[in-house]
């Protein structure tokens, strides 16, 4: 199946590559990150075929930028792709839930830094989270981290 775009014939896969690459070029994103975004988009677009492709491309670019440490905001990605922020946020959340799930350990460092915890305290919290995850696998990761911090050091939070 071929699609017509400004007089040029593309197979759907080629067109996906070009659109993601164009968006990455507009945002001045390096080629490795762009290549990873293309791969992710190809993998995801098959599984989530009913979604808006532009929003999906934007979410793939944003997710891969976060993973590779390329500093881009949602606003920047939305600006170069023409996708609205609300849709980008929704698709990025969907993408992360399905393919890059967040764990309680992702929150430990950030929360500990805000509370001024020492390494020994962080280690204790990490051990409690590991035990808690086994018993309660379906609870929100941020809630698990907060719960373990509060139960371990209740005077810190008050």
N, C-alpha and C positions, 0 to 999 in steps of 0.2 A: 504494500500500500504506500502510495506517495502523496505528499502534501505539497501544494503550490504555495510559495511564499515569494512574492515580488518577482514572479517569473522564473524562479529557480526551484528545481525539484529536489526534495529531500526525503529520505526515509525517516520515519519518526525518530529513530535513534540518533541520526545525524543532526536533525533539527534540535533535539534536546541538548546535544553537545554544544552546538553553536550558541543557543540561547544562554545556557549557563556560562559558557566562556565569555560571551559578550557582557553579561552582567558582572562577571568577575573582573573583566578588563575595565569597565566603567568605575568599579570600586577600588581599582589598583590592588587587586589581590594576587598573590604569587601563584605561579603555575602549578605547584604541588597541591596547594589548597584547592585550586580550581579543578584539578584532575580528580581529587577526592570528592568534591562536590558533584561532579558529573557522574562518577561511579555510584554515589549514594542516590542521586536522582534517578538513575536508570533502575536501580534496585527497588526503590520505593515506589516509583510511578507505576510499576506493574501491580504491586500489592494494593495501592491506594488509587486505583484508576478513576474513581468518581470525583476526585477533588480537582480544584482549579490548578492547572499546571504552573502558572506563573507564581502563585502563592507557594506551591510545593518546591519550585526551584529556589525561591527566596529562602524558604525554611532550610533547605539543604545547604545552601551557601552559608547561612548564619550559623547553623549547627557545626559545620566543618570548620568555620572560622574560630568558633569557641574552642573546639577540640585542638586545633593547631596553634592556638595562642595568637591568632591574628586579630588585633583589636578593631572590631567593627561593631557599631551599635545597630539595634534594630532599625532605627531611623535611617541610618546610612544605607543599609541593605534594602529597606523599603523604598528609599529614594531612587536607587539605581535600577530596581526591578519594576517599579510602578505598582507594586503591591501595597495595599493599605496595611498600616501597623497592626490593626486588630486581627486581620486575616493571617499575617505573618506570625503573630504571637500564638494564635490558635493552632496553626500548622506546626510551628516549632514545638509546642507542647505535645501535640499528637505524635510527632516524630520522636521526641525524646522518650515518651512513655513506651512506645513500641520498640525502639531500637537502641536507645541510649538511656536506660533507666537510671535514675538518681538513687544513690544509696545513702544511708545515714552517715557513713564515714565522710561523705562529701561536705557535710555541714560541720563536722567536729572542729576543724581548724578555724573556720570563720567565727563560729559561736564562741570558741575558747579564747580567741583573740579579743573579741568584744568584752568578754568577762574577765580578761587578764589572768587566765589559768596558767599554771606552771606545767612543765612537761610531765611530771609524775601524776598530776591530776588528770591530764589529757589521756594518759595511758590507762588509768582506772576507768575513765568514761568509755574509752575504746573497748575495753574488756566487757563492760556491762552491755554495750550496744551489741557486741557479737553474741552474747547470751540471749539478749532480748529479741534479736532478729530471728533466732531459731524458734522461739516460742510464739512470736507474733509477726509472721512474714508479710501480712497484707496491710500494715498500718503505714501511714504517711511517713516518709523518711525523716523529714524535719521534725515531726512530732515525736518520733522515737528518740532523736538526739536531744531534744528539749527535755523530754521525760527523764532520760538517763542523767542528764546534767542536774536537773532539779532534785531527783531522788538521791543522787550522790552528794550534792553540795547544796542543800536547801537554803542555807544562809547567804549564799552568793547572789541568789535571785531576789531575795527580799529587799 
